[in-house]
Amino acid sequence: MSTDEARSHPGEREKQVPGIRQQLIGSWELIDWKVFRGEATLDPHLGPADNCGGLLIYSADGSMSVTLSVKDRPVFTDESLDGGTPEEKAHAYETITCYSGGFDFDEDTHVVTHHVRYATFPNFVGRDLDRVCILEGDTLKLDTPPMLHGGESLASYILWQRVK
C-alpha cells in the first residue's frame, strides 16, 4: 500500500503493522535468564539458565501462562498423582515456578503486566507483575523490576525465543 493509499484509508497502516501486544501473542521458549546484584550477574534461583527450561504463552483473549523449571527433574518413587515423599515434594516445589492469569500491555511504556490468578508461589496470587518488554523479531526480553531473592532486592531478565 502506498503512502497516499494509507492516508485515504485511515487505520489500514495500523492493520498492516501490529502493535507489540499483538506480536506477543503465541508461545515463547526460555533461552536465557539472569539475575543482577549491582554489576554482578548471578544465576536465578533455579540454577544456571542452561539447566532450566520454560514456556511463556500469551493468548489473544488476554490470558497468559508461564512455567520455569529445572530440566531433568527427578521423578517420584510413587507414580500416583498424590504420590511422592515429603522430601520429593519439597524438591519438586523448589525446582519449578509457574503462574497464570491475564495480561495487559501498555504500548507507550512497553510494560506488560501479568495479572496473577494461580501460582506455585502463593504470594504472587492476586498481584500484578510488571515486566519491561523488548521485542526484536522472534526474541522477547522481559526485564523484571527488583524482587526479593534470598532477602535481597535483585533485578533480572528472561530472554525468550518464539516457538515456531
N, C-alpha and C positions, 0 to 999 in steps of 0.2 A: 504494500500500500504506500502510495506517495504521500509526501507531507501535505499536499493540497487535499488529498482524499481523507486523510486523518482529521484535518480541520473541518471538513464538510460533514463528517460522521463522528460527532462527539462520543467519546467513550470507546471507539474502535481500537485506538492505540493501547489503552489500558487492558483491553481483552487480549491483545497480542502479547504483551509483556506482563505476566502475572506478578503480583506483589510477592514479597518474601513469604508472607503467611501461606499463600497458595503453593509456593515452592517447597515449603516444609512438609507438605502432605506426602506421606509414604513411609517407608521403613528405612532405618539407618542402623548400621553396624559399627560398634566401637572399634576405633583404630589406635587411639592414644588417650591417655588420662594422666594428668599431672596435678600435683598439689604444691603450693608455694608457701614457704616461711621466709618472708623478706625476699632476698635474692636467691635463696637456696631452693632447689627443686627436689621434691620428695615424691615417693610413691604413694598412691592412695591407700586407704585403709584395707582394701582387699589385696594389696600387693602390687608388684610391677604390672604395668599395662600389658606386657607380653603374656602374662599369666591370667589375664582377665578377658572376658568377652561381654558383649552387651548388645541389646537391641532396643531401639527407640522407635516408637510408632506414633505418628500424627495422622489423624483421620480427618476427612473433610467436614464431618459433623462437629468438630471441636473436641473430640476425645483424644487422649494421649495415654501412653503406657511406656514405662522404661524398666528394663531389667539389666543389672550389672552383676556379674558373677565371676568367681574364680572358675577357671576351666578345670575339667577333670576332677570334680568334687567326688569324694568317696561315697559309695552307696551305703545304705543302712544294711545291717545284717538281717533285719526282719523286713521283708518286702511289702508288708501290709501298709496301706495308706496311713494308718495310725501307728506304724512301727517306728523303730529306732530307739536306741538307748538315750537317756538324758544327755550323755556326752555327745553322741552322734547328732542329736537335735541341736545342741548348743553350737557345735561346729558348723552345721548346715546354716544356721542363722547368721553366723559370723562371716560366711563366705558368699553372701548374696544380699543385694539391696534392690528392692522393687517398689515402684509406686505407680498409681494410675489415677486418672481423673479427667479433667478438662483442661483446655489451654486457650489463651488469648495471645495475640501478637500485636505490638504497637509498632506500626510501620515507621513512625518518626524516630523513636528511640532504639529500635531494633531489639526490644526486650520481649522475650517470650515468657509468659507467666504460666506455670503449671499449677492448677488448682487441684490439690491432692485430696482424693476421696478414700483411697485404700493404699496401705503401705506396710512393708515389713517392719519399718521403724515407726512405731506408733506416734511418735512426736511430730511426724510430718502430716498426719491426717488432719484435715481442716485448714492447712496452711497454704499460702500462695508462695511458690518458689520462683523467683525471677532469675532468668538467665539471659545474658547479652549474647545475641545471635550474630555470628559472622558466617555468611553463606558464600562460598566460592565454588561454583559449578556443582559437582557432586560431593563436595566436602562441607560439613557443617561443624563449626566450632561453637560450643556453648561455654561461655565464661561464667563462673559461679561467684557471686559475692562471698566474702569471708563467712565461713560456717565453723562451728566448733568441731574440732578433731582432737581428741585426747586432751581436752581442756583449753586448747589454743584456737584462736580465730585465724583460719587459714583460707586463702582463696584457691581456686582450682579451675581447670578447664577439662572438658571432654571433647575429643575430636571424633566425629562420626563420618562414615562413608555411606552414601546412598546404596541401598540394596537394589541390584538390578534383576 
